Amino acid sequence: MKKRFSILVTLTFLISLILAACSNNTASDKDKQDSNKNKSSEKTLIFGRAADSYSMDPQNANEIETWRVTKNVYETLVEYDKETTEVVPKLAKDWEVSEDGKTWTFKLQEGIKFHDGTDFNADAVVYNFERMMDKNHPARYKATFSVYRGMFNGFKGEGSVIEEVKAIDPNTVEFKLAEPQANFLANLGMHAFGIISPEALKKYGEKINEHAVGTGPFKFQSWTPNDSVTLVRNEDYWQKGLPKLDKLIYKIIPDNSARLTALKNGEIDIMVSLNPSDLSSVKADKNLQVMLRPPLNVGYLSINNLKEPLNNVKVRQAINHAIDKKGIADAFFYGLAEPVKNMLPSSSWAYNNDVEDYDYDLEKAKKLLSEASYPNGFDLEFSVTSNSRIYMQQPTKMVEAMKTSLEKIGINVKVVSYEWAAYIDQIRNGEHSIGLIGWVGDNGDPDNFLYSMLSKNNAVKGSAQNHTFYQNDEVSELLLKAKSVMDQSERAEIYKKVQKLAHDDAPSVPLVEVKEPVVTANYVKGYFPHPTGAENMYEVDIQE
């Protein structure tokens, strides 16, 4: 580790000075020694990851690499327990809801300031939600806010379930809903709804996406695109004694093997996206520790339902039959993944296990292509990112395996690889034909998966969460209905029907759910990989 080496060099240098100067050590020399010692004892943790953040504006992002960072700069009204998606207080210390479920009143923590010294209060909460809700808000800065639209049914005047956000007094804020929303509280805890300093929004304008000013345990210091993001300790953080680290650096190392080498060499302290084939050797290394992130995710093939011939349901069903999910899980995840048949993790209380999966059957696939008038197949561009993710640790190799299967049924595949940010833009704009992608749950509610990825309301080019651009009116109506049903068992039945309808339409190919291995040096303490993919780092410590 760099810190150990730095201390050793510093001590060697000081001893040399003492031997050379003997009694000539003045008060000034001692000050320098103390200064060097303090610098070398600074607790800096380097987090190695595969791809860069998309933005420093969490409200206008929709991917985990942004939120992995912003989670530690911005805070939400409520958040999730350290190890689960159970809702707990954060910037709001408590709350109550009216009997009709349409009025939520939050009491805010007092005395909190944003990193720029301005006050966090009810007016700041109102400003942030108005920014997300209102297309004409002065601080929108050409933003799309697709997460807000997805979770709260649309923008202001276009179906938003939040009708009004009002400051009752400096420490009380009220949300008026058009109708009850079963997952309202869980939604508020999502990384996308971190509260930004209103003054920072006004100061930075459109460049807010390059800066970050929140209330969190770490302050934004710098961002070097495709290299690193540096955060520093918030000395005035409202939760006393936290954070335990002085500096937190998110370092981009695209190659999984190179990232592991950097960890072993002490150049980084934590890494995600380990090659599953390296898991056994890492477990045997006494200098490292491995934790598995609970599998709140689904990796899938996004089939663009708007493009010919993929707009033909039999073609999409043929592609489903041509993919060997079990083979992919075994070959590329080494026991860390299980095949899935729905766009929802199997642990969800709404998972429909009665759905009969498309079996791996090349003859069935060929028959379906013939019935769709493509007996000789067709040409297909297959998009992939070069950056690994929770649900695709080795994306290029996975795509090559699926390419081989598809070519066996006559589909001639051209693989095109993109860097992560460019890939996300392509998928959101519906420019792909078929692509390997996935979804990591933001709040543990089935709505977060199914409404996000299957509702036609989220199939808006430029900001789509429904990356297949699947548009089934019945499915969309059922998903809206489920949001307002307060009884969980009734909601579960609606979601199970949605999964059956979507399975028959085959807008995508659900592939796997994955337990992501996260590796840390053994001196890293207090870290737990959160199911949502982004965790608070304020309790993490370095103890040698």
N, C-alpha and C positions, 0 to 999 in steps of 0.2 A: 504493500500500500504506500502511496506517495507520502502520506503523513508521517509514517514511521521513518522513511528515508530522510524526509525534511528535518525531523527532530535530530536524527543521528548526525547529519551534516552540520546542523547548527551547533550542537554540543561539541563536535570535533573542532569547529572553528573557534568557539569560545575558549576551549582548553589551550589552543595554540596561542591565542592572544594573551592568556594568563601567563603561560610559560615564557613568552617573549617579553612581556612588559613587567612581569613580577608585580612590585608594589605600585606601579604607575597607573593602576586602575582607578580612574577618577569617577566622580558621581555621574559625569556625562557618559562615560563608558558603561557604567552600570545601567543607566537608563536605556542605552541601546540594547544591552543584553536582555533586559526585561521586555523591551519592545519586540525583539526577535522571538523570544519565548512565547509571547502572547500570539504572534502571528502564526507560529507553527502549531499552536494548540487549538486554533480555530477549527470547529467541526464542520467540515464540508462533505456532503454526500453527493456522489455522482450517480445518476440514474441512467443506465444505458437502454436505449430503445431503437426501434428499427426505422422510424419515420418521424418527420418534423410535424409540428403543430400546423394546423390550417390557419389559425387566427388567435389573437389574444382577446377576442370578443366572444365570450361563451354563448351569449344570446343569439349569435348569428353563426353558429357552428353546429355541426352534426356529426362529429367523429371524436373518438376517444383520445387521440393524441393532443387535441386542443384541450380537452377537459382534464386530462391527466395533469396538465400544468395549472390551468385556471382554477381547478378545484382547491388549490392551495393559496390562491390570491383572493378569490372571491368566495363569499359565503351566501347560502340560501336561507330563506326563512325557517325551513325545517331541513333536516338531513336524515341520513340513514345510520343505523347502528354500525359499529366498526366492522362487524362480520356478516351482517344480514341486510335486508331491505326494510327492516322495521323502522318506522318514522319516529324520530326523536327531535327535541327542540334544538334550534340553533340561534339565528338572529331573532327569531320569535321565541320567547320563553314559555308562553302558553297560548291557548286558543280555545274558542268555543264556537259551536255551530247552532244555528236556529233550528227549531223543530221541523221546519219544512225543508231543511238542508240547503237553503239558498243564500244564507248570509253567514259568512265566516269572519270572526273578529279575532285579530291577533294582537297580543301584548308583546311589545318589542323589548329586547335588552336595552338598558340605558347606559349612557356615557360612552358609547362606541364611536370611534372616528374612522373615517376612510384614511388610506395611506397618505392622501394629500392634506390631511389635517381638517377637512370639513366633516360636519356631523352626519352620522348615520341616524336617520329618523324616519317617521312615517312618510314625510314628503319625498324622501329619497326612494322609498319603496313604490310610491305612487308614480314617480317620474319613470322608474325603470319599467313598470308594467304598462304604463301608457306608451312608452317607446315601443314595446313589443306588440301591443294591441292595435295601435293606430297607424295606419299607412301614411298619414299626413303629419306625424310627429316630427318636429324639427331635428331630432337626434337619430333619425332612422339611417341616414347616410347610405342610401342605396341598399339597405339590408333586406334579407328575405325572411328571416325569422321563421324558418320552416318548422322548427321544433314547437314553437308557440302555437302555430296553426294546427299542427298535428295533435297536440295534447289538449288544446282548448277549443277544438272544432272550427277554427277560423279566426279571422281578424275582426276587429270592431266593425259592426254594421254588416258583417258577412257571416254571421252565425256563431261568433265567439260566445262561449258559455259564460265568460266573465263579462258582465255588463258594465261594471264600474268598480274602480278601486279608489277608496276615499280615506284621507287622513282624518281621524276623529279628534286626535290630539297628537302632540309630538311623538308619543310612544304607543299609539294605538292606530291600527290600520284595518279597514273593513273591505271585504270583497263581496260584491253583490253578484250572484249567479242567475242566469236566465232559468236554469233548472238544476236540480241536484246532480252532482257528478260524483260517482262512487269512488273514483281514484283521484279526486281533487288534491287531497293532502299529499299523497304519494307523488303526484306530478310536481308540486311545489318544491320538493326536495331534489329534483333533477339538476344535474350539473349545469344545464343550459340556462337555469334561472337564477344564477349568481347575481348579486346586486352590485352594480357598478356605480362609482361616484358620479353623480350628475354633473359636477363641475368638470370632471375629467372628460365626460362625454362632450361637453361644450368646448373645452380647451383643445382636445385633439381632433374633433370633427371626424372626418372619414378615416383618419389614421388611428382611431381607437382600436382598430384591429391589430395594430402593431404595438400597442401599449396595454397596460393592465393596472387599474387602480381600484382596489376593493377594500375589504375590512379584514382580510384573512391573516393567517399567521406568518405568511411570507410576502415580501414586497417584490414587485417586478424590478429587475435591474437592467437586463439586456436580452436581446434576441438576435443571434446571428443565424439567418436562415440556412437550413440544411446542415447546421453544425450543433448549435446548443442554445438553450434558454437558461438564464441564470436568475435565481430568486435569492433574496437575502432575508434574514430574520427581521420580523416586525418587532422592534423593541417595545412598542407600545400596545402589543396585542392584548385584547381585553380578557383573555383567559390566562391568568397569571401563571408564570412558570413555563409557558409554551411560546414558541416551539423550542425543542431541545437542540436543534441544529442551527448553525450560524449561516450556512449557505446551502442551497439546493440547486444542483445543476442537472438539467435534462440533456443528455448527450446523444446525438444521432450517430449510430454505427449501423449502417444498413444490413451488413452481412451477419447472420446469426453466429457463425463460427468465429468471426473476428471479434464479435461482442463478448463471447465467452472467453476468448484469449485475453481480452482487455480486463475482464473480471479477475481471471486467475493472476494476471500481472499486477493487480492493484490499481489499475488505471480508472476503473469504475467500481462501484460498491454494490449496485443492484442491477440486474438485467431481466428484461422480459423477452419473449420470443426465442426460446431455446430450441435448437434442433431436437426433436424427441429422441433421435438416435443417440444423443449425448447424455440422456437422462441418467442412465446407469452409472456412467463414469463420474458424473457430477455428484451423485449420491454417495459415491465412495470417497470423495475428496473431503478430508476432515476440515479443510479451510473454508468450505462452502456449506450453505444450507438451502434446501429446496422446499418451497411451499406450493400447493396447488390452488389456483383460483377456482372457487366454486363455479360450475358450468351454467352461468346465466347467459347463454349465447347460442346462436344458430349460424352455421356457415351454409351458404347456399349458392346455386347458380341463378343469377338474375337473367331471365329470358325477356327480351324486349318485346312485349306483346303487341306493339304498334308496327313492327317491321315484318314485311313478308320474307319468308313463309312462316315466320314465328307467330304470326297472328292466327294461325291455324291450330286449333286445340289438339288435333291428332299429331301434328308435328311436335308440339310440346310434350305430349304424352310419350311419343317415341323417344325423345331425348331423355325423359325420365327413366324409361326402360333400359336405355343404353349406358347408364351410369352405375358402376359397381360401388355403391356406398360402403359396403362392408370391406371391400378390398382397399378403398381409400383410407378408411379409418385404421385398418391394420397396417398398411404400408407406410403411412406418413405420420401416424400419431402414437404408435407403439403402446397401445393400451390406454392412452389418454383421451380417446374420443369414442363416441358411440353414434351409430347412424340414427337419423331422425326422419320422420315421415310428415311432419307438420312444421309450420313456420313458428314454432313455439318450443321452448325447452321441455323435455319430458317430465321435469320435476314440477311444472306449473300445475296448480289446482284446476286449470281449465283444459289441460291436455287431452285430446281425443285419441285414446289408445285403440278405439274400435276402427279407425281408418285403416284400410288395407293398403299397405305401401306398394308402389310400383316395384316389382321384382326385377332383378337384373336378368334380362332376357332379350338377346340381340335379335332373335327371330320375331318376337312380338314387335320389337321396334321397327324392323324392316317392313312387317305387314302394315303397321300404322302409317308408315311413310308412303307405301303404295296406295293405301286408302285415301291419303291426303293428296294424291296425284304427284308424288315425288318418288317414284320407284327407283330412280337412279340417284337419289339424294340431291344435294345442293351444296353450294359454297357458303362457308360461315366464318366470320371473323370472331375470334375468341379473345376477349380483353382480359388482362390480368395486371395487377400491380406487382412491382418487383419487391415491395416491402412486405414483410411478414406481419400477420395479425394473429389475434387469439385463435380465431377459427380457421386460419390457414398459415401454419408455421412455415411451410415450404410451398408457397403458391405456384411458382413456376413448374416445379416437379409435379404437383397435383394436376395442373392444367395439361401438361404433357401426357399424363396417364389418361385423362378424360378425352384428350384429342385422339389417342389411339383407339379408344372404344367407339367414339363417334365415327371415325373413318371406317370402322368395320361395318357400319350400316349405310355407308355411302355418303356421309357428310364430310366434305373436304374442308378441313380446318386450317385457318391461318391464325397463329397466335401473335398478338400485339401486346407488348409490355409497356407500362407507364409508371412513372414515379407517382407516389401516393396522392399528392394534391391534384395533379392533372387527372389522375384516374377518377377521383371523387367527382371532379367537375364533369367528366365525360358521362359517368353513370347518372348523375343528377339531371343532366341535360338530355338524357335519353339518346345519346349519340352511339351507344354500344349496341351490339346485336345480342351477345351473350357474354356474361362476365362473372368471375368468381368474386364473391363479396360476402358479407355477413352482418349480423346485428348483435350487439351486446346490450342486454337489458339495462335501461336507465333507472327503473324503479321497482322491478319485480312484478308489476301488474301485467296480466296478459294483454290488456289494451295497448301497452307500450310496444308490444311486438305486432299484434294483429292489425290494429288500426293504422299503425305507422306503415306497415309493409303491404297491406291489402286494400285499404280504403282508396277509392278514386279521388277523395279530397286531398290525398297526399301525392297524387300523380301529376304534379305541376312542374313542367320543365324548368330547370334552373335551380329548383329547391326541393326536388322530389325526395321523399323518404321511401315511397313506393317505387323502387327502382325498376320494377318490371312493367310499370305503367298499366297494370291490371285494372280493369274497370268493369266490375260486376255490380249493378245497382242493388241487387238483393243483399249481397255481402256488405256493401257500404251502409245500407240502411240498418242492417242487424248490428253492425259495429257501433253506429251512433246510438242505437237503442240500448246496447249493453252499458254504455257510459252512464246512463241515467238510472239504471236498475240498481238498487241498493242491496238487494239480497244476493249473496255470493253464489249460492247454488243455482239460482235463476240465471245469473250472469254466466255461470259455467256452461249451462245448456246452450245458451246463445252462441258462445264461443266455439263449442263443439260442433254446432251446425255450420258455423262459418268455416271451420277447418275442413269439414267434409265437402262443402261447396268448392272451396279453393283447391282441394286435392283433385277433384274431378276436372276442374278447369286447367290445372297444371300450369299456373303462371310462372313457376320457378321449379327448381329442383332442390328441395331441402336435403342437405348432406349430412352434417355432423354437429354434435354439441361437444365442446372440448373443455377439459380441465387443464387450464394453462399453467405450466410450471414457471414459477418465478424464482430466480436464484439470487441469493445475497451472500456477501462475505459473512463469515461467522461472527464478526464483531458488530454487525448491524442488529440492533435490538428494537423491539416494539413495532415491527412492520407486519401488516397482514394484508394480503392481496384481496381487495374488495370484489364481490361478485359483479358490480357494475363496471369494473375495469379501471376505475380511477379512485384513489384513496387519499385520505388526509395523511399528511406526512409530519404533522406537528408533534406526535408522540414518538416518532422514530429517533433513535439515538445511536451514537457510535461509542462503543465501550470496548476498549482494547485491554 
